[in-house]
Amino acid sequence: MSIADIGAAVIGTGFIGTVHVEALRRIGVAVHGVLGSTPERGAARASALGVPRAYASLEALLDDERIQVVHVTSPNDLHLSQARQVLEAGRHAVCEKPLAMTADESAELVALAARTGLVNATNFNIRYYPLNQHAHDVVAAGDLGDVRLVTGRYFQDWLLLESDWNWRLQPERGGALRAVGDIGSHWLDLMTFVTGQPVAAVMAELATFIETRREPTGPVETFSTDRSAETVERAIATEDAATILLRFGNGARGAVSISQISAGRKNSLQYEIDGSQASLAWDSEQPDQIWIGHRDRANEILLKNPALMGPSGRAATALPGGHVEGFFDTFAAHFRAVYADVVAGAASSRPGYPTFADGHDEMLVGDAIARSAREGRWVDVDRSPARPQPVIAETHR
Ligand SMILES: NC(=O)c1ccc[n+]([C@@H]2O[C@H](COP(=O)([O-])OP(=O)(O)OC[C@H]3O[C@@H](n4cnc5c(N)ncnc54)[C@H](O)[C@@H]3O)[C@@H](O)[C@H]2O)c1
C-alpha cells in the first residue's frame, strides 16, 4: 500500500478543518469528503474547497468504505463522541487539541485507541516546525547540557475586546480552561517534546479580565473581526490569561504566560531553554530561525536548512534553506509522519508523532493548572495508575 491508496475525510469545515484538507492533499492523500455542522454548511464548504462530497452525518461518512482515516476538527465538546465513533468503526483518527473536554474523556480515548491498535494522533502541529524538531534533537544529544530553565509565552489578541466572541468562550463547548486549553496546551506539549521532560508540578494563576462579553446572535468564524449588530450579554467564567510556574520531571524550573488579550500579538509563541552548557530560543513569528546562546563564544542564529539540521529537522522540511516554511507546512510534516503508520496499517509501538496519549497528558497538566489556581498552591500532575492507562493492542485493522 502507498499513500496514494489512502482515503481520508475531515469533520469540521472551519478555520482549521480547511488547513487539514489542504495539507492532506499536499501529502498525496485523497480527501473524499467533509462533514459540517449541517448538511447545507458542509455542502457549501465542500464546494468552496473542491472536495467531492459533503456527508449528511457521521454515520454516512463511516459508511464510505474508501475512508481509512478521519480528522476531527470540530469544536472541543464534540471530540470525544466523534473520535470514539471513528475508532469504533475501525478507522484511524487524527484529532485536534485539546483532545477532549476532561482528562477522564481523553483517558477513554487513549484506552480505546490502544485496544483497537489503530493509528491515533493529537494535532500538536507546532512540534513540526523544522527547527522545533531540530531543537528536540539538539537537547536529546546533550548539546545544551542539563536542561535547567524553560520559559516563554503564548500570546494572541483576538479576544481582547468585550465584543469579541467565539464558541471557545462557552465552557460547555470549549472546556473549563480556555486560554490554557486552547493555546497553552500547544506550548506545554512543545516544551515536553523539545526537552523530553514531562511537566511534574505547577503553580498557576488564572485571570478573567473581561467578565461580561457580548455574544452575537448569529454565528461567528474563528479569528473573524466582523461584528454583529445584534448581541446578548454573557457572563464569562474562563481565563483570558494565565501565569504558570512549572517544575519538570528532571527538576528543571519554568514559567509561562498565556494570553488571548495581548494587543498586537496575533499568534506569538516563544520559548527559551537554558541548559548547563548552552541555551536555545525560538519565536513562532520568526519560525525559520533559532537562537543558540553561548557563554564563552559568540551566539549563533541557525536558519532552517536541511543541510545543517539533524534527521528530525530534515524529515520535517520540504524546502531548501532560505525558503521560509510556516504554519501550513507544519500540518503536512505532521501528517506525513502519521500517515507512514497509516500506510503500515497500525500504530507503531513508539510513534514519533503526538498521539492520544500526548493529548491526554496535556489534559492531566490542565487539571493540575486548574486545581492550583483554585487552591492557590503548587499541585503535582496526577499520572497515578488509578487513572485509566493505555493497554496493549488486541486487534489490528
Ligand atoms: N492545531 C492548531 O493549530 C489549531 C488551530 C485552531 C483550532 N484548533 C482546534 O480545532 C478545533 C476547531 O477549531 P476552529 O478554530 O477550526 O473552529 P471553527 O469554529 O473555525 O470551526 C469549527 C467547525 O466545526 C463545525 N462543526 C460544528 N459542529 C459540528 C458537528 N456536529 N459536526 C461537524 N462539524 C461541526 C463548524 O461548523 C465549524 O466549521 C478546535 O478543537 C480547536 O482547538 C487547532
The ligand as an SDF file (V2000), in Angstrom:
LIG
                    3D

 44 48  0  0  0  0  0  0  0  0999 V2000
   -3.6920   22.8620   15.8770 N   0  0  0  0  0  0  0  0  0  0  0  0
   -3.9940   24.1350   15.7080 C   0  0  0  0  0  0  0  0  0  0  0  0
   -3.1250   24.9400   15.4170 O   0  0  0  0  0  0  0  0  0  0  0  0
   -5.4180   24.5910   15.8540 C   0  0  0  0  0  0  0  0  0  0  0  0
   -5.7830   25.8770   15.4190 C   0  0  0  0  0  0  0  0  0  0  0  0
   -7.1230   26.2450   15.5180 C   0  0  0  0  0  0  0  0  0  0  0  0
   -8.0490   25.3770   16.0640 C   0  0  0  0  0  0  0  0  0  0  0  0
   -7.6590   24.1700   16.5140 N   0  0  0  0  0  0  0  0  0  0  0  0
   -8.6480   23.2420   17.1050 C   0  0  0  0  0  0  0  0  0  0  0  0
   -9.5200   22.8090   16.0460 O   0  0  0  0  0  0  0  0  0  0  0  0
  -10.8520   22.7190   16.5010 C   0  0  0  0  0  0  0  0  0  0  0  0
  -11.7370   23.6120   15.6400 C   0  0  0  0  0  0  0  0  0  0  0  0
  -11.3030   24.9580   15.7920 O   0  0  0  0  0  0  0  0  0  0  0  0
  -11.5620   26.0640   14.6570 P   0  0  0  0  0  0  0  0  0  0  0  0
  -10.7550   27.2400   15.0520 O   0  0  0  0  0  0  0  0  0  0  0  0
  -11.3810   25.4690   13.3210 O   0  0  0  0  0  0  0  0  0  0  0  0
  -13.0990   26.3760   14.9300 O   0  0  0  0  0  0  0  0  0  0  0  0
  -14.1630   26.9070   13.8580 P   0  0  0  0  0  0  0  0  0  0  0  0
  -15.2970   27.4170   14.6590 O   0  0  0  0  0  0  0  0  0  0  0  0
  -13.4920   27.7900   12.8760 O   0  0  0  0  0  0  0  0  0  0  0  0
  -14.5850   25.5710   13.0970 O   0  0  0  0  0  0  0  0  0  0  0  0
  -15.2850   24.5290   13.7200 C   0  0  0  0  0  0  0  0  0  0  0  0
  -16.0830   23.8310   12.6500 C   0  0  0  0  0  0  0  0  0  0  0  0
  -16.7720   22.7070   13.2050 O   0  0  0  0  0  0  0  0  0  0  0  0
  -18.0450   22.6710   12.6170 C   0  0  0  0  0  0  0  0  0  0  0  0
  -18.9710   21.8940   13.4290 N   0  0  0  0  0  0  0  0  0  0  0  0
  -19.7320   22.2970   14.4730 C   0  0  0  0  0  0  0  0  0  0  0  0
  -20.4940   21.2950   14.9040 N   0  0  0  0  0  0  0  0  0  0  0  0
  -20.2220   20.2290   14.1080 C   0  0  0  0  0  0  0  0  0  0  0  0
  -20.7120   18.9020   14.0380 C   0  0  0  0  0  0  0  0  0  0  0  0
  -21.6550   18.4500   14.8860 N   0  0  0  0  0  0  0  0  0  0  0  0
  -20.2000   18.0710   13.1110 N   0  0  0  0  0  0  0  0  0  0  0  0
  -19.2650   18.5000   12.2460 C   0  0  0  0  0  0  0  0  0  0  0  0
  -18.7750   19.7540   12.2600 N   0  0  0  0  0  0  0  0  0  0  0  0
  -19.2490   20.6020   13.1740 C   0  0  0  0  0  0  0  0  0  0  0  0
  -18.4390   24.1340   12.4750 C   0  0  0  0  0  0  0  0  0  0  0  0
  -19.4510   24.3170   11.5170 O   0  0  0  0  0  0  0  0  0  0  0  0
  -17.1300   24.7280   12.0110 C   0  0  0  0  0  0  0  0  0  0  0  0
  -16.9920   24.6330   10.6210 O   0  0  0  0  0  0  0  0  0  0  0  0
  -10.8160   23.0450   17.9780 C   0  0  0  0  0  0  0  0  0  0  0  0
  -10.7220   21.8700   18.7400 O   0  0  0  0  0  0  0  0  0  0  0  0
   -9.5510   23.8670   18.1330 C   0  0  0  0  0  0  0  0  0  0  0  0
   -8.9750   23.7740   19.4260 O   0  0  0  0  0  0  0  0  0  0  0  0
   -6.3700   23.7640   16.4050 C   0  0  0  0  0  0  0  0  0  0  0  0
  1  2  1  0
  2  3  2  0
  2  4  1  0
  4  5  1  0
  4 44  2  0
  5  6  2  0
  6  7  1  0
  7  8  2  0
  8  9  1  0
  8 44  1  0
  9 10  1  0
  9 42  1  0
 10 11  1  0
 11 12  1  0
 11 40  1  0
 12 13  1  0
 13 14  1  0
 14 15  2  0
 14 16  1  0
 14 17  1  0
 17 18  1  0
 18 19  2  0
 18 20  1  0
 18 21  1  0
 21 22  1  0
 22 23  1  0
 23 24  1  0
 23 38  1  0
 24 25  1  0
 25 26  1  0
 25 36  1  0
 26 27  1  0
 26 35  1  0
 27 28  2  0
 28 29  1  0
 29 30  1  0
 29 35  2  0
 30 31  1  0
 30 32  2  0
 32 33  1  0
 33 34  2  0
 34 35  1  0
 36 37  1  0
 36 38  1  0
 38 39  1  0
 40 41  1  0
 40 42  1  0
 42 43  1  0
M  CHG  2   8   1  16  -1
M  END
$$$$
